[in-house]
């Protein structure tokens, strides 16, 4: 619910909720990175290109 509010109603999450999210942000991002690293084949296409979940940058030139 907090994530939906942050997207649809910016500024509506304040006080203790905001502090909680700021404290947990890096930890949650690291969990996501670890999950994507563990399941790497799932997030890349079979042709070797980038999928929408692959966040690495490739120069198109």
C-alpha distance matrix in Angstrom:
0.0 3.8 5.4 5.2 6.3 8.7 10.1 10.5 11.3 12.9 14.0 11.4 10.2 13.6 15.6 14.8 11.2 12.9 15.8 13.9 12.4 15.9 17.6 15.7 15.7 19.3 19.1 16.2 18.1 21.2 19.8 19.0 22.5 24.2 22.6 23.8 27.1 27.7 27.0 28.7 30.7 27.7 26.3 29.6 31.6 34.8 36.8 35.9 33.9 30.5 27.6 24.3 22.9 25.9 25.4 29.0 31.0 34.2 36.7 37.5 41.1
3.8 0.0 3.8 5.5 5.1 6.2 8.8 10.0 10.0 10.6 11.1 9.0 7.0 10.3 12.4 11.8 8.1 9.2 12.3 10.8 9.0 12.4 14.4 13.1 12.9 16.7 16.9 14.5 16.3 19.5 18.8 18.1 21.4 23.3 22.3 23.4 26.5 27.5 27.2 28.6 31.0 28.3 26.5 29.8 32.0 35.4 37.2 35.9 33.8 30.2 27.7 24.3 22.8 25.4 24.3 27.8 29.7 33.1 35.5 36.6 40.0
5.4 3.8 0.0 3.8 5.4 5.1 6.4 8.7 9.8 10.1 11.7 10.6 9.1 12.4 15.0 14.6 10.8 10.9 13.8 12.5 9.6 12.5 14.9 13.1 11.9 15.4 16.0 13.1 14.1 17.7 17.0 15.8 18.8 21.1 20.0 20.6 23.9 25.1 24.6 25.6 27.9 25.3 23.2 26.3 28.5 32.0 33.6 32.4 30.1 26.5 24.0 20.6 19.2 21.9 20.8 24.4 26.2 29.5 31.8 32.8 36.3
5.2 5.5 3.8 0.0 3.8 5.4 5.3 6.0 7.9 9.5 11.8 10.3 10.1 13.9 16.8 16.9 13.2 13.5 16.8 15.8 13.2 16.0 18.5 16.9 15.6 19.1 19.7 16.7 17.5 21.1 20.3 18.7 21.7 24.1 22.6 22.9 26.4 27.5 26.6 27.5 29.5 26.6 24.6 27.5 29.3 32.7 34.3 33.4 31.0 27.5 24.7 21.2 20.4 23.4 22.5 26.2 27.8 30.8 33.0 33.6 37.1
6.3 5.1 5.4 3.8 0.0 3.8 5.4 5.2 5.1 6.8 8.5 6.6 7.0 10.8 14.0 14.7 11.3 11.5 15.1 14.8 12.6 15.2 18.0 17.1 16.1 19.8 20.8 18.2 19.2 22.8 22.4 21.1 24.0 26.5 25.4 25.8 29.1 30.4 29.7 30.6 32.8 30.0 27.9 30.8 32.6 36.2 37.6 36.5 34.0 30.4 27.9 24.3 23.5 26.2 25.0 28.5 29.9 33.0 35.0 35.8 39.2
8.7 6.2 5.1 5.4 3.8 0.0 3.8 5.9 5.6 5.0 6.9 6.8 6.5 9.9 13.2 14.2 10.9 9.8 13.4 13.5 10.8 12.7 15.9 15.2 13.6 17.2 18.7 16.4 16.8 20.5 20.7 19.3 21.9 24.6 24.0 24.1 27.2 28.9 28.5 29.0 31.4 28.9 26.5 29.2 31.3 34.9 36.1 34.7 32.1 28.4 26.3 22.7 21.8 24.2 22.5 25.8 27.0 30.3 32.2 33.2 36.5
10.1 8.8 6.4 5.3 5.4 3.8 0.0 3.8 5.8 6.0 9.3 9.6 10.2 13.5 17.0 18.0 14.6 13.5 17.0 16.9 13.8 15.5 18.8 17.7 15.6 18.8 20.4 17.7 17.6 21.4 21.4 19.4 21.8 24.8 23.8 23.5 26.7 28.6 27.6 27.9 30.0 27.4 24.8 27.3 29.0 32.7 33.7 32.6 29.8 26.2 23.9 20.2 19.9 22.4 20.9 24.3 25.3 28.3 30.0 30.7 34.0
10.5 10.0 8.7 6.0 5.2 5.9 3.8 0.0 3.8 6.2 9.5 9.1 10.9 14.3 17.9 19.3 16.1 15.4 19.1 19.2 16.5 18.5 21.7 20.8 19.0 22.4 23.8 21.0 21.2 25.0 24.8 22.9 25.4 28.3 27.1 26.8 30.1 31.8 30.7 31.1 32.9 30.1 27.6 30.1 31.5 35.1 36.1 35.3 32.4 28.9 26.5 22.7 22.7 25.5 24.2 27.7 28.5 31.4 32.9 33.3 36.6
11.3 10.0 9.8 7.9 5.1 5.6 5.8 3.8 0.0 3.8 6.3 5.8 8.4 11.5 15.2 17.0 14.3 13.6 17.3 18.0 15.8 17.5 20.9 20.6 19.1 22.6 24.2 21.9 22.3 26.1 26.2 24.6 27.1 30.0 29.1 29.1 32.3 34.0 33.2 33.6 35.7 33.1 30.6 33.1 34.7 38.4 39.4 38.3 35.5 31.9 29.6 25.9 25.7 28.2 26.6 29.9 30.7 33.7 35.2 35.8 39.0
12.9 10.6 10.1 9.5 6.8 5.0 6.0 6.2 3.8 0.0 3.8 5.6 7.4 9.9 13.6 15.8 13.3 11.6 15.2 16.4 14.1 15.1 18.7 18.8 17.1 20.4 22.5 20.5 20.6 24.4 25.0 23.6 25.7 28.7 28.3 28.2 31.1 33.2 32.7 32.9 35.3 32.9 30.2 32.6 34.5 38.2 39.0 37.6 34.7 31.1 29.2 25.5 25.1 27.2 25.2 28.3 28.9 32.1 33.4 34.3 37.4
14.0 11.1 11.7 11.8 8.5 6.9 9.3 9.5 6.3 3.8 0.0 3.8 5.6 6.8 10.5 13.2 11.5 9.6 13.1 14.9 13.3 14.0 17.5 18.3 17.1 20.5 22.5 21.1 21.6 25.1 25.9 25.0 27.2 30.0 29.9 30.1 32.9 34.8 34.7 35.0 37.7 35.4 32.8 35.3 37.4 41.1 42.0 40.4 37.6 33.9 32.1 28.5 27.8 29.8 27.6 30.5 31.3 34.6 35.9 37.1 40.1
11.4 9.0 10.6 10.3 6.6 6.8 9.6 9.1 5.8 5.6 3.8 0.0 3.8 6.1 9.7 11.9 9.9 9.4 13.1 14.2 13.1 14.8 17.8 18.3 17.7 21.3 22.8 21.2 22.2 25.7 26.0 25.2 27.8 30.3 29.9 30.5 33.4 35.0 34.8 35.5 38.0 35.5 33.2 36.0 38.0 41.7 42.9 41.5 38.8 35.1 33.0 29.4 28.6 30.9 29.0 32.2 33.2 36.6 38.2 39.3 42.4
10.2 7.0 9.1 10.1 7.0 6.5 10.2 10.9 8.4 7.4 5.6 3.8 0.0 3.8 7.1 8.6 6.3 5.8 9.5 10.4 9.5 11.4 14.2 14.7 14.5 18.2 19.4 18.0 19.4 22.7 22.9 22.6 25.2 27.5 27.3 28.2 30.9 32.4 32.5 33.4 36.1 33.8 31.6 34.5 36.9 40.4 41.8 40.2 37.8 34.1 32.0 28.6 27.3 29.4 27.5 30.7 32.0 35.5 37.4 38.8 41.9
13.6 10.3 12.4 13.9 10.8 9.9 13.5 14.3 11.5 9.9 6.8 6.1 3.8 0.0 3.8 6.5 5.9 4.9 7.8 9.9 10.0 10.9 13.5 14.9 15.2 18.6 20.0 19.3 20.7 23.8 24.4 24.5 26.8 29.0 29.3 30.3 32.7 34.3 34.8 35.6 38.6 36.4 34.2 37.1 39.6 43.2 44.5 42.7 40.3 36.6 34.8 31.4 29.9 31.8 29.6 32.6 33.9 37.5 39.2 40.8 43.8
15.6 12.4 15.0 16.8 14.0 13.2 17.0 17.9 15.2 13.6 10.5 9.7 7.1 3.8 0.0 3.8 5.6 5.4 6.4 8.8 10.3 10.9 12.6 14.6 15.7 18.8 19.9 19.8 21.6 24.2 24.8 25.5 27.8 29.6 30.1 31.5 33.7 35.1 35.9 37.0 40.1 38.1 36.0 39.0 41.8 45.3 46.7 44.8 42.6 38.8 37.1 33.9 32.1 33.8 31.6 34.4 35.9 39.6 41.5 43.3 46.3
14.8 11.8 14.6 16.9 14.7 14.2 18.0 19.3 17.0 15.8 13.2 11.9 8.6 6.5 3.8 0.0 3.8 5.5 5.1 6.1 8.7 9.9 10.5 12.3 14.2 17.2 17.7 17.7 20.0 22.3 22.6 23.7 26.1 27.6 28.1 29.8 31.9 33.0 34.0 35.4 38.5 36.5 34.8 37.9 40.8 44.2 45.9 43.9 42.0 38.3 36.5 33.4 31.3 33.0 31.1 33.9 35.7 39.5 41.6 43.6 46.6
11.2 8.1 10.8 13.2 11.3 10.9 14.6 16.1 14.3 13.3 11.5 9.9 6.3 5.9 5.6 3.8 0.0 3.8 5.5 5.1 6.2 8.7 9.9 10.7 12.0 15.5 15.9 15.2 17.5 20.1 20.2 20.9 23.5 25.1 25.3 26.9 29.3 30.4 31.0 32.4 35.4 33.3 31.5 34.7 37.4 40.8 42.5 40.7 38.8 35.1 33.1 30.0 27.9 29.9 28.1 31.1 33.0 36.7 38.9 40.7 43.9
12.9 9.2 10.9 13.5 11.5 9.8 13.5 15.4 13.6 11.6 9.6 9.4 5.8 4.9 5.4 5.5 3.8 0.0 3.8 5.4 5.2 6.2 8.7 10.0 10.5 13.8 15.1 14.7 16.3 19.1 19.8 20.2 22.4 24.5 25.0 26.2 28.4 29.9 30.7 31.6 34.7 32.8 30.7 33.7 36.5 39.9 41.4 39.4 37.2 33.5 31.8 28.7 26.8 28.4 26.3 29.1 30.7 34.4 36.4 38.3 41.3
15.8 12.3 13.8 16.8 15.1 13.4 17.0 19.1 17.3 15.2 13.1 13.1 9.5 7.8 6.4 5.1 5.5 3.8 0.0 3.8 5.5 5.2 6.2 8.7 10.0 12.8 13.9 14.4 16.2 18.3 19.3 20.4 22.3 24.0 25.0 26.5 28.3 29.8 31.0 32.0 35.3 33.7 31.7 34.7 37.7 41.1 42.6 40.3 38.4 34.8 33.3 30.4 28.2 29.5 27.2 29.7 31.5 35.3 37.4 39.6 42.5
13.9 10.8 12.5 15.8 14.8 13.5 16.9 19.2 18.0 16.4 14.9 14.2 10.4 9.9 8.8 6.1 5.1 5.4 3.8 0.0 3.8 5.5 5.2 6.2 8.5 11.5 11.6 11.8 14.3 16.3 16.6 18.0 20.3 21.6 22.3 24.1 26.1 27.1 28.3 29.7 33.0 31.2 29.5 32.7 35.8 39.0 40.8 38.7 37.0 33.4 31.7 29.0 26.4 27.9 26.1 28.7 30.9 34.7 37.1 39.2 42.3
12.4 9.0 9.6 13.2 12.6 10.8 13.8 16.5 15.8 14.1 13.3 13.1 9.5 10.0 10.3 8.7 6.2 5.2 5.5 3.8 0.0 3.8 5.4 5.2 5.8 9.4 10.1 9.5 11.5 14.1 14.6 15.3 17.6 19.4 19.9 21.4 23.5 24.9 25.8 26.9 30.1 28.3 26.4 29.5 32.5 35.8 37.4 35.3 33.5 29.8 28.2 25.3 23.0 24.5 22.6 25.4 27.4 31.2 33.6 35.6 38.7
15.9 12.4 12.5 16.0 15.2 12.7 15.5 18.5 17.5 15.1 14.0 14.8 11.4 10.9 10.9 9.9 8.7 6.2 5.2 5.5 3.8 0.0 3.8 5.6 5.3 8.0 9.9 10.4 11.4 13.8 15.2 16.0 17.6 19.6 20.8 21.9 23.7 25.4 26.7 27.4 30.8 29.4 27.2 30.0 33.2 36.5 37.9 35.5 33.6 30.0 28.8 26.0 23.7 24.7 22.3 24.7 26.5 30.3 32.5 34.8 37.7
17.6 14.4 14.9 18.5 18.0 15.9 18.8 21.7 20.9 18.7 17.5 17.8 14.2 13.5 12.6 10.5 9.9 8.7 6.2 5.2 5.4 3.8 0.0 3.8 5.9 7.4 8.1 9.7 11.5 12.9 14.2 15.9 17.3 18.7 20.2 21.8 23.2 24.6 26.3 27.3 30.8 29.6 27.8 30.7 34.1 37.2 38.8 36.3 34.8 31.2 30.1 27.7 24.9 25.8 23.6 25.8 28.0 31.7 34.1 36.6 39.5
15.7 13.1 13.1 16.9 17.1 15.2 17.7 20.8 20.6 18.8 18.3 18.3 14.7 14.9 14.6 12.3 10.7 10.0 8.7 6.2 5.2 5.6 3.8 0.0 3.8 5.8 5.4 6.1 8.6 10.1 10.8 12.5 14.4 15.5 16.7 18.6 20.1 21.3 22.8 24.1 27.5 26.2 24.5 27.6 30.9 34.0 35.8 33.5 32.1 28.6 27.2 24.9 22.0 23.0 21.3 23.7 26.2 29.9 32.6 34.9 37.9
15.7 12.9 11.9 15.6 16.1 13.6 15.6 19.0 19.1 17.1 17.1 17.7 14.5 15.2 15.7 14.2 12.0 10.5 10.0 8.5 5.8 5.3 5.9 3.8 0.0 3.8 5.5 5.3 6.1 8.6 10.0 10.7 12.3 14.3 15.5 16.6 18.4 20.1 21.4 22.1 25.5 24.2 22.2 25.1 28.3 31.5 33.1 30.7 29.0 25.5 24.3 21.8 19.1 20.0 17.9 20.4 22.7 26.4 29.0 31.3 34.3
19.3 16.7 15.4 19.1 19.8 17.2 18.8 22.4 22.6 20.4 20.5 21.3 18.2 18.6 18.8 17.2 15.5 13.8 12.8 11.5 9.4 8.0 7.4 5.8 3.8 0.0 3.8 5.5 5.1 6.2 8.7 9.9 10.4 12.3 14.3 15.3 16.3 18.3 20.1 20.5 24.2 23.5 21.4 24.1 27.5 30.6 32.0 29.3 28.0 24.6 23.8 21.9 18.9 19.1 16.9 18.8 21.2 24.9 27.5 30.2 33.0
19.1 16.9 16.0 19.7 20.8 18.7 20.4 23.8 24.2 22.5 22.5 22.8 19.4 20.0 19.9 17.7 15.9 15.1 13.9 11.6 10.1 9.9 8.1 5.4 5.5 3.8 0.0 3.8 5.5 5.2 6.4 8.8 9.9 10.6 12.5 14.4 15.4 16.6 18.6 19.7 23.4 22.5 21.1 24.0 27.5 30.3 32.2 29.6 28.6 25.4 24.4 22.6 19.3 19.8 18.2 20.2 23.1 26.6 29.6 32.1 35.1
16.2 14.5 13.1 16.7 18.2 16.4 17.7 21.0 21.9 20.5 21.1 21.2 18.0 19.3 19.8 17.7 15.2 14.7 14.4 11.8 9.5 10.4 9.7 6.1 5.3 5.5 3.8 0.0 3.8 5.4 5.1 6.4 8.7 9.9 10.7 12.5 14.3 15.4 16.7 18.0 21.4 20.1 18.6 21.8 25.1 28.1 30.0 27.7 26.6 23.3 21.8 19.8 16.6 17.6 16.4 18.9 21.9 25.4 28.5 30.6 33.8
18.1 16.3 14.1 17.5 19.2 16.8 17.6 21.2 22.3 20.6 21.6 22.2 19.4 20.7 21.6 20.0 17.5 16.3 16.2 14.3 11.5 11.4 11.5 8.6 6.1 5.1 5.5 3.8 0.0 3.8 5.4 5.1 6.2 8.6 9.9 10.6 12.3 14.3 15.5 16.0 19.5 18.5 16.5 19.3 22.7 25.8 27.4 24.9 23.6 20.2 19.1 17.3 14.1 14.6 13.0 15.3 18.2 21.8 24.8 27.0 30.2
21.2 19.5 17.7 21.1 22.8 20.5 21.4 25.0 26.1 24.4 25.1 25.7 22.7 23.8 24.2 22.3 20.1 19.1 18.3 16.3 14.1 13.8 12.9 10.1 8.6 6.2 5.2 5.4 3.8 0.0 3.8 5.4 5.0 6.1 8.5 9.9 10.4 12.2 14.2 14.9 18.6 18.2 16.6 19.3 23.0 25.7 27.4 24.7 23.9 20.8 20.1 18.9 15.4 15.3 14.0 15.7 18.8 22.2 25.4 27.9 30.8
19.8 18.8 17.0 20.3 22.4 20.7 21.4 24.8 26.2 25.0 25.9 26.0 22.9 24.4 24.8 22.6 20.2 19.8 19.3 16.6 14.6 15.2 14.2 10.8 10.0 8.7 6.4 5.1 5.4 3.8 0.0 3.8 5.5 5.1 6.2 8.7 9.9 10.6 12.4 13.9 17.4 16.5 15.5 18.7 22.2 24.7 26.9 24.6 24.0 21.1 19.8 18.7 15.0 15.6 15.1 17.2 20.6 23.8 27.2 29.3 32.5
19.0 18.1 15.8 18.7 21.1 19.3 19.4 22.9 24.6 23.6 25.0 25.2 22.6 24.5 25.5 23.7 20.9 20.2 20.4 18.0 15.3 16.0 15.9 12.5 10.7 9.9 8.8 6.4 5.1 5.4 3.8 0.0 3.8 5.4 5.1 6.2 8.5 9.9 10.7 11.7 15.1 13.8 12.4 15.6 19.0 21.8 23.8 21.6 20.8 17.7 16.2 14.9 11.2 12.1 11.8 14.3 17.8 20.9 24.3 26.2 29.5
22.5 21.4 18.8 21.7 24.0 21.9 21.8 25.4 27.1 25.7 27.2 27.8 25.2 26.8 27.8 26.1 23.5 22.4 22.3 20.3 17.6 17.6 17.3 14.4 12.3 10.4 9.9 8.7 6.2 5.0 5.5 3.8 0.0 3.8 5.4 5.2 6.1 8.6 10.0 10.1 13.8 13.5 11.8 14.4 18.0 20.7 22.4 19.8 19.1 16.2 15.5 14.8 11.2 10.8 10.2 11.8 15.4 18.4 21.9 24.1 27.2
24.2 23.3 21.1 24.1 26.5 24.6 24.8 28.3 30.0 28.7 30.0 30.3 27.5 29.0 29.6 27.6 25.1 24.5 24.0 21.6 19.4 19.6 18.7 15.5 14.3 12.3 10.6 9.9 8.6 6.1 5.1 5.4 3.8 0.0 3.8 5.5 5.1 6.1 8.6 9.7 13.4 13.4 12.7 15.3 19.0 21.1 23.3 20.7 20.7 18.2 17.5 17.3 13.5 13.2 13.3 14.5 18.2 21.0 24.5 26.8 29.7
22.6 22.3 20.0 22.6 25.4 24.0 23.8 27.1 29.1 28.3 29.9 29.9 27.3 29.3 30.1 28.1 25.3 25.0 25.0 22.3 19.9 20.8 20.2 16.7 15.5 14.3 12.5 10.7 9.9 8.5 6.2 5.1 5.4 3.8 0.0 3.8 5.5 5.2 6.2 8.3 11.5 10.6 10.4 13.6 17.0 19.1 21.7 19.6 19.6 17.1 15.8 15.5 11.8 12.3 13.2 15.1 18.8 21.4 25.0 26.8 30.0
23.8 23.4 20.6 22.9 25.8 24.1 23.5 26.8 29.1 28.2 30.1 30.5 28.2 30.3 31.5 29.8 26.9 26.2 26.5 24.1 21.4 21.9 21.8 18.6 16.6 15.3 14.4 12.5 10.6 9.9 8.7 6.2 5.2 5.5 3.8 0.0 3.8 5.5 5.2 5.6 9.0 8.4 7.2 10.1 13.7 16.1 18.3 16.1 15.9 13.4 12.3 12.3 8.6 8.6 9.9 11.6 15.4 17.7 21.4 23.0 26.3
27.1 26.5 23.9 26.4 29.1 27.2 26.7 30.1 32.3 31.1 32.9 33.4 30.9 32.7 33.7 31.9 29.3 28.4 28.3 26.1 23.5 23.7 23.2 20.1 18.4 16.3 15.4 14.3 12.3 10.4 9.9 8.5 6.1 5.1 5.5 3.8 0.0 3.8 5.5 5.0 8.8 9.8 9.1 11.0 14.7 16.5 18.5 15.9 16.3 14.3 14.1 14.9 11.4 10.2 11.2 11.7 15.5 17.6 21.3 23.3 26.2
27.7 27.5 25.1 27.5 30.4 28.9 28.6 31.8 34.0 33.2 34.8 35.0 32.4 34.3 35.1 33.0 30.4 29.9 29.8 27.1 24.9 25.4 24.6 21.3 20.1 18.3 16.6 15.4 14.3 12.2 10.6 9.9 8.6 6.1 5.2 5.5 3.8 0.0 3.8 5.7 8.6 9.3 10.1 12.3 15.6 16.9 19.5 17.3 18.3 16.7 16.0 17.0 13.5 12.9 14.6 15.3 19.0 20.9 24.6 26.3 29.3
27.0 27.2 24.6 26.6 29.7 28.5 27.6 30.7 33.2 32.7 34.7 34.8 32.5 34.8 35.9 34.0 31.0 30.7 31.0 28.3 25.8 26.7 26.3 22.8 21.4 20.1 18.6 16.7 15.5 14.2 12.4 10.7 10.0 8.6 6.2 5.2 5.5 3.8 0.0 3.8 5.7 5.6 7.0 9.5 12.5 13.8 16.7 15.0 16.0 14.5 13.3 14.4 11.2 11.2 13.7 14.8 18.4 20.0 23.7 24.9 28.1
28.7 28.6 25.6 27.5 30.6 29.0 27.9 31.1 33.6 32.9 35.0 35.5 33.4 35.6 37.0 35.4 32.4 31.6 32.0 29.7 26.9 27.4 27.3 24.1 22.1 20.5 19.7 18.0 16.0 14.9 13.9 11.7 10.1 9.7 8.3 5.6 5.0 5.7 3.8 0.0 3.9 5.4 5.4 6.7 10.1 11.6 13.9 11.7 12.6 11.3 10.9 12.6 9.8 8.6 11.2 11.7 15.2 16.4 20.2 21.4 24.4
30.7 31.0 27.9 29.5 32.8 31.4 30.0 32.9 35.7 35.3 37.7 38.0 36.1 38.6 40.1 38.5 35.4 34.7 35.3 33.0 30.1 30.8 30.8 27.5 25.5 24.2 23.4 21.4 19.5 18.6 17.4 15.1 13.8 13.4 11.5 9.0 8.8 8.6 5.7 3.9 0.0 3.8 5.5 5.5 7.7 8.3 11.2 9.7 11.4 11.0 10.5 13.0 11.0 10.1 13.4 13.7 16.7 17.2 20.8 21.5 24.4
27.7 28.3 25.3 26.6 30.0 28.9 27.4 30.1 33.1 32.9 35.4 35.5 33.8 36.4 38.1 36.5 33.3 32.8 33.7 31.2 28.3 29.4 29.6 26.2 24.2 23.5 22.5 20.1 18.5 18.2 16.5 13.8 13.5 13.4 10.6 8.4 9.8 9.3 5.6 5.4 3.8 0.0 3.8 5.8 7.7 9.1 12.3 11.5 12.4 11.3 9.5 11.3 9.2 9.8 13.2 14.6 17.6 18.5 22.0 22.4 25.7
26.3 26.5 23.2 24.6 27.9 26.5 24.8 27.6 30.6 30.2 32.8 33.2 31.6 34.2 36.0 34.8 31.5 30.7 31.7 29.5 26.4 27.2 27.8 24.5 22.2 21.4 21.1 18.6 16.5 16.6 15.5 12.4 11.8 12.7 10.4 7.2 9.1 10.1 7.0 5.4 5.5 3.8 0.0 3.8 6.7 9.5 11.8 10.5 10.2 8.3 6.3 7.9 5.6 6.0 9.6 11.2 14.1 15.3 18.9 19.3 22.8
29.6 29.8 26.3 27.5 30.8 29.2 27.3 30.1 33.1 32.6 35.3 36.0 34.5 37.1 39.0 37.9 34.7 33.7 34.7 32.7 29.5 30.0 30.7 27.6 25.1 24.1 24.0 21.8 19.3 19.3 18.7 15.6 14.4 15.3 13.6 10.1 11.0 12.3 9.5 6.7 5.5 5.8 3.8 0.0 3.8 6.6 8.3 6.7 6.7 5.8 5.2 8.3 7.5 6.3 10.0 10.5 12.8 13.1 16.5 16.7 19.9
31.6 32.0 28.5 29.3 32.6 31.3 29.0 31.5 34.7 34.5 37.4 38.0 36.9 39.6 41.8 40.8 37.4 36.5 37.7 35.8 32.5 33.2 34.1 30.9 28.3 27.5 27.5 25.1 22.7 23.0 22.2 19.0 18.0 19.0 17.0 13.7 14.7 15.6 12.5 10.1 7.7 7.7 6.7 3.8 0.0 3.8 5.4 5.6 5.8 6.4 5.7 9.2 9.8 9.2 12.8 13.2 14.8 14.2 17.2 16.6 19.7
34.8 35.4 32.0 32.7 36.2 34.9 32.7 35.1 38.4 38.2 41.1 41.7 40.4 43.2 45.3 44.2 40.8 39.9 41.1 39.0 35.8 36.5 37.2 34.0 31.5 30.6 30.3 28.1 25.8 25.7 24.7 21.8 20.7 21.1 19.1 16.1 16.5 16.9 13.8 11.6 8.3 9.1 9.5 6.6 3.8 0.0 3.8 5.5 7.6 9.5 9.5 13.0 13.4 12.6 16.2 16.1 17.6 16.5 19.3 18.5 21.2
36.8 37.2 33.6 34.3 37.6 36.1 33.7 36.1 39.4 39.0 42.0 42.9 41.8 44.5 46.7 45.9 42.5 41.4 42.6 40.8 37.4 37.9 38.8 35.8 33.1 32.0 32.2 30.0 27.4 27.4 26.9 23.8 22.4 23.3 21.7 18.3 18.5 19.5 16.7 13.9 11.2 12.3 11.8 8.3 5.4 3.8 0.0 3.8 5.7 8.8 9.9 13.5 14.7 13.3 16.4 15.8 16.4 14.7 16.9 15.7 18.1
35.9 35.9 32.4 33.4 36.5 34.7 32.6 35.3 38.3 37.6 40.4 41.5 40.2 42.7 44.8 43.9 40.7 39.4 40.3 38.7 35.3 35.5 36.3 33.5 30.7 29.3 29.6 27.7 24.9 24.7 24.6 21.6 19.8 20.7 19.6 16.1 15.9 17.3 15.0 11.7 9.7 11.5 10.5 6.7 5.6 5.5 3.8 0.0 3.8 6.8 8.9 12.6 13.2 11.0 13.8 12.6 13.4 11.8 14.4 13.9 16.4
33.9 33.8 30.1 31.0 34.0 32.1 29.8 32.4 35.5 34.7 37.6 38.8 37.8 40.3 42.6 42.0 38.8 37.2 38.4 37.0 33.5 33.6 34.8 32.1 29.0 28.0 28.6 26.6 23.6 23.9 24.0 20.8 19.1 20.7 19.6 15.9 16.3 18.3 16.0 12.6 11.4 12.4 10.2 6.7 5.8 7.6 5.7 3.8 0.0 3.8 6.5 9.9 11.2 9.1 11.5 10.6 10.9 9.3 11.8 11.1 14.0
30.5 30.2 26.5 27.5 30.4 28.4 26.2 28.9 31.9 31.1 33.9 35.1 34.1 36.6 38.8 38.3 35.1 33.5 34.8 33.4 29.8 30.0 31.2 28.6 25.5 24.6 25.4 23.3 20.2 20.8 21.1 17.7 16.2 18.2 17.1 13.4 14.3 16.7 14.5 11.3 11.0 11.3 8.3 5.8 6.4 9.5 8.8 6.8 3.8 0.0 3.8 6.6 7.8 5.6 8.0 7.8 8.6 8.2 11.3 11.2 14.7
27.6 27.7 24.0 24.7 27.9 26.3 23.9 26.5 29.6 29.2 32.1 33.0 32.0 34.8 37.1 36.5 33.1 31.8 33.3 31.7 28.2 28.8 30.1 27.2 24.3 23.8 24.4 21.8 19.1 20.1 19.8 16.2 15.5 17.5 15.8 12.3 14.1 16.0 13.3 10.9 10.5 9.5 6.3 5.2 5.7 9.5 9.9 8.9 6.5 3.8 0.0 3.8 5.3 5.2 8.3 9.7 11.1 11.5 14.6 14.2 17.8
24.3 24.3 20.6 21.2 24.3 22.7 20.2 22.7 25.9 25.5 28.5 29.4 28.6 31.4 33.9 33.4 30.0 28.7 30.4 29.0 25.3 26.0 27.7 24.9 21.8 21.9 22.6 19.8 17.3 18.9 18.7 14.9 14.8 17.3 15.5 12.3 14.9 17.0 14.4 12.6 13.0 11.3 7.9 8.3 9.2 13.0 13.5 12.6 9.9 6.6 3.8 0.0 3.8 5.6 7.6 10.2 11.5 12.8 15.5 15.3 19.1
22.9 22.8 19.2 20.4 23.5 21.8 19.9 22.7 25.7 25.1 27.8 28.6 27.3 29.9 32.1 31.3 27.9 26.8 28.2 26.4 23.0 23.7 24.9 22.0 19.1 18.9 19.3 16.6 14.1 15.4 15.0 11.2 11.2 13.5 11.8 8.6 11.4 13.5 11.2 9.8 11.0 9.2 5.6 7.5 9.8 13.4 14.7 13.2 11.2 7.8 5.3 3.8 0.0 3.8 6.1 9.2 11.6 13.6 16.9 17.4 21.1
25.9 25.4 21.9 23.4 26.2 24.2 22.4 25.5 28.2 27.2 29.8 30.9 29.4 31.8 33.8 33.0 29.9 28.4 29.5 27.9 24.5 24.7 25.8 23.0 20.0 19.1 19.8 17.6 14.6 15.3 15.6 12.1 10.8 13.2 12.3 8.6 10.2 12.9 11.2 8.6 10.1 9.8 6.0 6.3 9.2 12.6 13.3 11.0 9.1 5.6 5.2 5.6 3.8 0.0 3.8 5.7 8.5 10.4 13.9 14.9 18.4
25.4 24.3 20.8 22.5 25.0 22.5 20.9 24.2 26.6 25.2 27.6 29.0 27.5 29.6 31.6 31.1 28.1 26.3 27.2 26.1 22.6 22.3 23.6 21.3 17.9 16.9 18.2 16.4 13.0 14.0 15.1 11.8 10.2 13.3 13.2 9.9 11.2 14.6 13.7 11.2 13.4 13.2 9.6 10.0 12.8 16.2 16.4 13.8 11.5 8.0 8.3 7.6 6.1 3.8 0.0 3.8 6.4 9.4 12.7 14.4 17.8
29.0 27.8 24.4 26.2 28.5 25.8 24.3 27.7 29.9 28.3 30.5 32.2 30.7 32.6 34.4 33.9 31.1 29.1 29.7 28.7 25.4 24.7 25.8 23.7 20.4 18.8 20.2 18.9 15.3 15.7 17.2 14.3 11.8 14.5 15.1 11.6 11.7 15.3 14.8 11.7 13.7 14.6 11.2 10.5 13.2 16.1 15.8 12.6 10.6 7.8 9.7 10.2 9.2 5.7 3.8 0.0 3.8 6.6 10.1 12.4 15.4
31.0 29.7 26.2 27.8 29.9 27.0 25.3 28.5 30.7 28.9 31.3 33.2 32.0 33.9 35.9 35.7 33.0 30.7 31.5 30.9 27.4 26.5 28.0 26.2 22.7 21.2 23.1 21.9 18.2 18.8 20.6 17.8 15.4 18.2 18.8 15.4 15.5 19.0 18.4 15.2 16.7 17.6 14.1 12.8 14.8 17.6 16.4 13.4 10.9 8.6 11.1 11.5 11.6 8.5 6.4 3.8 0.0 3.8 6.6 9.2 12.0
34.2 33.1 29.5 30.8 33.0 30.3 28.3 31.4 33.7 32.1 34.6 36.6 35.5 37.5 39.6 39.5 36.7 34.4 35.3 34.7 31.2 30.3 31.7 29.9 26.4 24.9 26.6 25.4 21.8 22.2 23.8 20.9 18.4 21.0 21.4 17.7 17.6 20.9 20.0 16.4 17.2 18.5 15.3 13.1 14.2 16.5 14.7 11.8 9.3 8.2 11.5 12.8 13.6 10.4 9.4 6.6 3.8 0.0 3.8 6.1 8.8
36.7 35.5 31.8 33.0 35.0 32.2 30.0 32.9 35.2 33.4 35.9 38.2 37.4 39.2 41.5 41.6 38.9 36.4 37.4 37.1 33.6 32.5 34.1 32.6 29.0 27.5 29.6 28.5 24.8 25.4 27.2 24.3 21.9 24.5 25.0 21.4 21.3 24.6 23.7 20.2 20.8 22.0 18.9 16.5 17.2 19.3 16.9 14.4 11.8 11.3 14.6 15.5 16.9 13.9 12.7 10.1 6.6 3.8 0.0 3.8 5.5
37.5 36.6 32.8 33.6 35.8 33.2 30.7 33.3 35.8 34.3 37.1 39.3 38.8 40.8 43.3 43.6 40.7 38.3 39.6 39.2 35.6 34.8 36.6 34.9 31.3 30.2 32.1 30.6 27.0 27.9 29.3 26.2 24.1 26.8 26.8 23.0 23.3 26.3 24.9 21.4 21.5 22.4 19.3 16.7 16.6 18.5 15.7 13.9 11.1 11.2 14.2 15.3 17.4 14.9 14.4 12.4 9.2 6.1 3.8 0.0 3.8
41.1 40.0 36.3 37.1 39.2 36.5 34.0 36.6 39.0 37.4 40.1 42.4 41.9 43.8 46.3 46.6 43.9 41.3 42.5 42.3 38.7 37.7 39.5 37.9 34.3 33.0 35.1 33.8 30.2 30.8 32.5 29.5 27.2 29.7 30.0 26.3 26.2 29.3 28.1 24.4 24.4 25.7 22.8 19.9 19.7 21.2 18.1 16.4 14.0 14.7 17.8 19.1 21.1 18.4 17.8 15.4 12.0 8.8 5.5 3.8 0.0
